[in-house]
Amino acid sequence: QVQLVESGGGLVQAGGSLRLSCAASGSSFSVMGWYRQAPGKQRELVASITKSGTTNYADSVKGRFTISRDSAKNTVYLQMNSLKPEDTAVYYCNAQRITIASTQAYWGQGTQVTVSS
């Protein structure tokens, strides 16, 4: 059974930084990433990284957030700098195993990030 354990959320002032971590159990994943969901809004992709290191970012976080991955530890990180109040959301770790036949997606329980103005 796959489990994703997140850590690193919290309360920070605007302009501050936080680092999220997500450790996944089980064998390796094709893609790992972070999504977020603010109150009253849909869940959205923040950043993702493939096993080969290709990254993808939402336009709203480009230049401020950095995603990285330790494949040996099945762990993905999200370094968040220059945080803004609009970054406030619950952040969810996501891991996917992608084959020709199917895509299996797994989610963490979520960690709250609150940015005060």
C-alpha positions in Angstrom: 0.0 0.0 0.0 1.4 3.4 -1.0 1.6 6.1 1.6 2.6 9.7 1.1 3.7 11.5 4.2 4.0 15.3 4.0 5.7 17.7 6.3 6.8 21.3 6.5 3.7 23.4 6.3 2.9 26.2 8.7 2.4 29.9 9.1 4.7 32.4 7.6 4.7 36.1 6.9 4.6 37.4 3.3 8.0 37.3 1.8 9.1 34.4 3.9 10.0 30.8 3.0 8.9 27.3 3.7 10.1 23.9 2.5 7.6 21.0 2.1 8.7 17.4 2.0 6.8 14.3 0.9 8.1 10.8 1.5 6.5 8.0 -0.4 6.5 4.3 0.4 6.7 1.6 -2.2 8.6 1.4 -5.4 9.5 4.4 -7.6 7.1 6.8 -9.3 7.1 8.2 -12.8 6.1 11.7 -11.6 5.9 13.4 -8.2 4.5 16.8 -7.5 2.6 19.2 -5.4 -1.0 20.5 -5.8 -2.8 23.0 -3.7 -6.4 23.9 -2.9 -7.5 27.2 -1.4 -10.9 27.6 0.2 -13.6 27.8 -2.4 -11.2 27.0 -5.3 -10.3 23.9 -7.3 -7.2 21.9 -6.6 -4.4 23.1 -8.9 -1.0 21.9 -9.9 1.8 23.8 -8.3 4.8 21.9 -9.6 5.8 18.4 -10.8 9.0 16.6 -11.5 9.6 13.4 -13.5 12.0 10.6 -12.7 14.5 12.1 -15.2 14.3 15.5 -13.5 12.0 17.4 -15.9 10.1 20.0 -14.0 6.8 21.9 -14.6 5.5 24.9 -12.7 2.3 26.8 -12.5 2.9 30.3 -13.9 2.0 31.8 -10.5 4.9 30.2 -8.7 7.6 30.3 -11.4 10.8 32.0 -10.1 9.7 31.6 -6.5 9.2 27.9 -5.9 11.6 25.1 -6.7 10.7 21.4 -6.8 13.3 18.7 -6.3 13.4 15.0 -5.9 15.5 12.4 -4.2 14.6 9.3 -6.2 16.6 7.0 -4.0 14.5 8.0 -1.0 11.2 8.4 -3.0 11.0 11.9 -1.6 10.0 15.1 -3.2 10.6 18.6 -1.9 9.0 22.0 -2.6 11.1 25.0 -1.6 8.8 28.0 -1.5 10.4 31.5 -1.4 8.9 35.0 -1.5 5.6 33.6 -0.3 2.5 35.7 -0.9 -0.9 35.6 0.9 -2.4 34.1 -2.3 -0.2 31.1 -1.8 -2.3 30.2 1.3 -3.8 26.8 0.7 -3.7 23.1 1.6 -0.8 21.6 -0.3 -1.1 18.0 -1.4 1.7 15.7 -2.5 1.0 13.6 -5.5 2.8 10.6 -6.9 2.0 8.8 -10.2 3.0 5.5 -11.7 2.5 5.7 -15.5 2.6 2.8 -17.8 1.3 2.2 -21.3 -1.8 0.5 -19.8 -2.6 2.9 -16.9 -1.8 5.7 -14.6 -2.1 5.2 -10.9 -2.2 8.3 -8.8 -1.7 8.6 -5.1 -2.3 11.5 -2.7 -1.0 12.7 0.6 -3.2 13.9 3.4 -2.4 17.6 2.8 -0.5 20.1 4.8 -1.7 23.7 5.5 0.4 26.6 4.3 -0.8 30.0 5.6 0.9 33.2 4.5 0.0 36.3 6.5 0.2 39.8 5.0 
